[in-house]
Amino acid sequence: MAALASRPSLDDVWSWLADVPDPEIPVVSVVDLGIVRDAGWDGDELVVTVTPTYSGCPATAVIALDIETALRERGIEKLRLETKLAPAWTTAAITKRGRDKLKAYGIAPPDEGASCAGALISGAPAGCPRCGSDDVERVSQFGSTPCKASYRCRTCLEPFDYFKSI
């Protein structure tokens, strides 16, 4: 694509970023998850700040590539991605829209504003994302990814992931 005649607004940039799916949970975007911390212009260069869900997240490189690809496809030529590890990402960064999308997808989101010090714990889902029952049991502390735990609903008998509060 040819260079942009003028730089796009930050609203446009955020809209484009909101279309970049998380590679591990594609129903939510990197904006929905709160992975993209900031986007702004430094002169004629767009700087996007990204905080991975945890420092060893295997999807970090893919996320950076997907963000870069999405922005370059829209004509952004001067682009810098910065990884910022502090303050650390927590599930409190997930937007309401992201929580709603996770639930609709069948993943129990963490309680809004919930957070804890460790990545191995925390809390339990408010209920089954499929039927809403609060009669759930943990099957395993670890789910399909390190940031999720496996649960089962005792009412509808469906298994589901719970996005742990970290």
Protein Blocks (a to p, Z undefined) as FASTA:
>chain_A
ZZdfbdcdfklmmmmmmmpccfklmmbcfklnomambdcdehjaccdddddfbfklmklm
mmmmmmmmmmmmnopabdcddddfbdcddfklpcfklmmmmmmnopacddehiacfbfkb
gcjdfbdfklopabdcdfbfbdfbfkbccdddfklopacdddddZZ
